[in-house]
C-alpha cells in the first residue's frame, strides 16, 4: 500500500449465525459474501451456538473464495485482515478469529481484532462516506440495543444507554413466536404490520416515564412490552376470539420504534449532535427507518441508515472498521488476540 492509496482490507464476521466475508478499499465496497445458517436454527426458534459454530467451519473456505473472486483480488493483495473478536457467541467467534489468524500468518498481513458493535457504525461509511465529527449511533439487533456517542471511532465511543433486559430484536423473535410467525421474527412482523393498525392496541413504552429519566433516560427495556403482548394474545385466545395478527404486529412494532427513535433523538438534542446513525439488524425494519426519518426531519437532524443488507451481520462492516483503523494509524492486534464474547463497546480494537 502506498502512502496515498486507500487500504484494501478483508473482513471476517462470525459472531452469530452468518459467516460474512467482506472486502473494501477505503470506503468502497468490493465484495460482501454471506453464508447464513438461519434455516438450520429456525426449527429451534432461536440460534443454537453449537450449530452456528459448525456452520461457520463449513462455510468459511467457500465464502472466502467467493469474496476474493467477486472483488477480483487474491489474499496476497490485501493490506490487512480484520475479524470480529467480540461480542457474540464464544464458539462462533473462535472460528472466525482462528481463521483470521491463519490467513494473516499465511499471507503475512497485519491482523485487526475489532468490536462487532463498532463495525455496525463503521459500515455506514460504505453507504454515506466518512463519519461526521460527532454523531449519535443507535444500534439495534437481536442481542443489543445501544445508544452511543461517536466522536473518534478509531479510539473509542461513549456508551449512553443500553438494553437492561430483552433487546429489540429478541423481542421481535419472541412476539413472532406468539403470533405463529417464523424465525427470525423481524421481517415477518414488519410484513404483517403493513396490513395492521398501529394504534389498535396501546402497548406500553418501557423506561419512558418521568421516574425513568434520572437513571434510565437512554436505556431500553422490551421485556415488559413482550409480556404485555403475550397477555393480550392469551386473553383473546381464552375468550375464544381470533387474534388479529396484523394489528398486534403493527401495534407492537410501533411501540418498539416509538421508544427507539424517541430516545435516540433525545440523545442527539442532549449532546448537541445533528447526525443520527442507525445500525444493526433491526435497522432494516421499514417502520423504524420511516419514523426516524420523519421525526429527525422535523428537528433538522440528519439520519444515516445503511441499506438493509448492510444492517444485518456481514463481513463488509468488519472490513469497513478495519479500513478505518488502518487509515487512522491504529496498531495491529497481536496474533494471540482472544475471542471475547462480552467485549465492551468501549474497546473498538483488541
N, C-alpha and C positions, 0 to 999 in steps of 0.2 A: 504494500500500500504506500503510495507516495504521499507527501505532506499535504497535497492539495486535493487528493481524491477522497471520496466518501468510502467509509469502511463497508466491506462485504461481509455480512455476519449471518451465520446459520444458527437458528434457534430450535431447541428441543423442549417439548412440553408433554409431561406425563403425570400431571398432578391428580387426575381423577380418571375419567373413562374415555378420554380422547388422546390418541397418540398423534401429536402435531409436530410437523417439521416445517419451518418457515425460513426463507432466505430473503434478506433485504440488502439493498445498497443505499446507505443513508436513510432517507425517508421513502424510498421507492421499493414497493413490494415486488419481488421477482417470482416467488413461489410460496404457496400456502397449502400444504397437503395434510389432510386429517384422516385418520382411521378411527372410527368410533366403535366402541363396544356396547353402546347403549341398548341395542336389541338383546344382547346377552343378559342384561340386568333387568329388562322390563318385566320378566315373569316373576321377579322377586320384589318388584315395587320400589326398588332403590338400588344404588350401586353396591355391589359386593366386592370388597377390596381384593380378595384373592383372585377373583375372576378378572378384575381390571388389570392386575399385575401380569397375569398370564397373557392377556390380550396385548399388552404393551410389548412383551417379549416377542410375540408372534408378528406384530405389526411393524416393529422398529426398522428392520432392514428394507422391506419393500416400500415403506413410506419415505424413508430417507432417499432411496433411489429415485422415486417419483419426483421428489422435490428437486434433487440435483438435475434431473432430466428436464423438468419444467423450467428451471432457471437457466439451463444451458451452461452449467459450471460443473467443475469437479471439486472434490473436497480440498484438494491442494490449492484451489483458487481463493478460498475464503480467508479472511483476515483474522477471524475469531469465531469461537463457538460459544453460544450462551445456552444455559439449561435452567429450567425451573428447579431450584433447590428447596422450595417450600413456599407457603404452606400447602398441605394436601395430604393424600393418603400415603402413609410411610412406604409401603411396598411399591406402590406405583412410582413414587418419586425416586426410589432407589434404582429402578430400571432405567429411568431417564438419565440420572446422574452417572450411573455406571457406564452407560452407552456414550455419554458425552466425554467422559474421561478417556475411554478407549479411542474415540475418534480424535480427540485433542492430542493424545500421545502419538497415535499413528501418523497424523498429518503434521505434527509439531506446530500446533496452533495454540494461542492463549485461550484459556477457558474462563468463562464468567458464570458463576452460580448466582441466579437472580431470584427476586421475590415475585411470586405469581401475581399478587395484587398490584404491585407497581407496574408489572407488564401490562395489565389491563388499562393502565393510564397511558403508558408509552405507545400502545398500538394506535391511539388516536392520531399520532404523528404521521402514520401511513395514509390517513384519510384527509387530514387538515393541515399538515405541515408542522413546523416546530411548535412546542408548547409555549403559551404566553408566560410572561414573567411570574404571574401569580394566578392560581386557579383553585377552585374547589372541585374535588373529584368525588362523585357518588358511585360507589362500586356495589353492585347488587348481583348476587348469584345464588347457587344452591347452598353454599356454605358460608357466604359472607354478605353482610350489609354494612357498609362503612362510609363515613364521611371523612375526607382528608383535605388538609390544606397543603397544596403543592406549590412550592416556591423554587426549589432546585431539586428536581427529581433524582439526579445523579448522586446527591449527597443525603437524601432522605426526605421524608414527608412528615407532616404533623397530624397525628390522628385527632379528630374532633369528636367522633362518636362511632358506635358500632352496635351490632345486634346484641341484646342481652339474653336472648333465647333463640327461637327459630329465625333463621334468615329468610328473606323474602322468597327466594327460590324454593327453599324447603317447605314453606307454607303453601306455595303453589302445588308442589308434589302431593302434599297431604290432602289438600282440598280436592284435587283432581281425583284422588283415590275415593274420597267420599262420594263424588259425583259419578263414579264409574267411568272416568276418562283415563286415557292411557298415560303411562310414564314415558318421559318426564312430563310434568304437568303444565309447564309454562305455555307451550304452543297450543295444546288443545283448549286450555282455559281461555287464552287470548281469542281463539277462533270462535268458541261458544259465546263469549261475551259480546261479540259483534251483533248477535241477534237478541240480546237481552237488554233489560232496563237497569242502568247503573244506579238508579235511585229507588229501585223496587224494595230493597231491604236495607235498613240502617245498621250496617255492621260497624263495630267500634273502631276507633283510630287510636292505637296504642301509644302511650307516652306522649300525648299531646295536651293533657290537661294542665291547668295553672300550676299544680303542685309538682309537675314533672319538669318544669322549666329550670329549676335550680340544679338538679342533679342529673337529669337525663335529657337536656334540651336537644342534643344532637344524636341521641341514641335511638335504637329501634327495638320494637318488640312486636312480633307477629303471632306469638303463641296464643294470646287471648283472642285474636281475630280468628285463628284456626279453630279454636274451641267454640266460639260463637257460631261459626258456620256449621260445625258438627251438630251442635244442639238444635239449630234451626232446622237442619235437614232431618234429624231424628224425630223432632216434633211433628213434622209433616208426615213422615212415614208412619208414626204411631197413630196419627189421625186418619190414616188410610188415604191421604191426599197425594197426588203426583208431585214430585219435586220439579219445579221449574228450573232446569239446569242452566239455561241461558241467563235467566235473571240472577240466579245465585252466583254464577261465574262473573257476570258483569258487576254486581254489587261488591263481591269480594275483591275483584281486580281494582275497582275504583277506590276502595278503602286502602289497599296497598299503595297504589300510585299517588293517591292524595297525600299520604304520610311521607312517602319518599321525596316527592317534589317540594312539599311544604318545608321540610327540614333542610333540604339542600339549598333552597332559596334563602331561608333564614340564615344559613351559614354564610352564603355569599354576601348578604347585607351586613351581617355582624362583622365580617372581616374585610369589608370594602373591596370585594372581588367582583369583577364583571364578566368572568368566564366560568361556566359550569361544564365539566367533562363527566359524561356518564358512561360507565363501562361494566363489564360482567355480563353473564348470560341473560339476566333479566332485562338488560338494556336493549335487547332485541324486541321487547314487548311493545306492541304498537300503541297501546294507551299510555304507557309511561313516556314514550317519545313525544307523543302528541301533547300530553298535559304539561310536560316540562317546557316544550316549545311555547305553548300558549301562555303559561304563567311568566316565563322569562321574557318573552316579547314585551309584555306589559311593563316590565321593570328595566328594560334596556340591558338585560343580561344575555350574553352570547352562549348558546348551547352547542356543545360539540359532542356528537354521538357517532361512533364508527358505524359503518354498515353492519347489518345483523350478523353476517358470517364472521366478522372480526370481533364481535362481542362475546361469542362463546369461546371456550378454551381452544387455543390454536398455537402453532409454533411461530407464526408471524409476530405475535405480540412479544414473545420471548426474544426473537431476533431484533425487534424494534428497540426493546430496552437495552439489549446488548450493544446495538449500534450507538445508542445514546451514551452509554458508559464509555465505549471506546473513544467516541468523539470528545467526551469530557475529560479524557485522560485518567480515568479511574483505573487503578492497578488491577490486573487479572487475579483470579482466585488461585489458591494453591490447589494442587492436584489431589490433596487429601480432603477436599471440601466435603462436608457431610450433607445428607438429605435431612432437612428439619421440618417435620410435619406441622410444627407450631411456630414457624419462623415469623417473628413480629414484623408488622408493616414498616416499622421504623428502620429495619435492615433491608436496604434495597439490593445490595450485592453482598455476597458472603466472602 
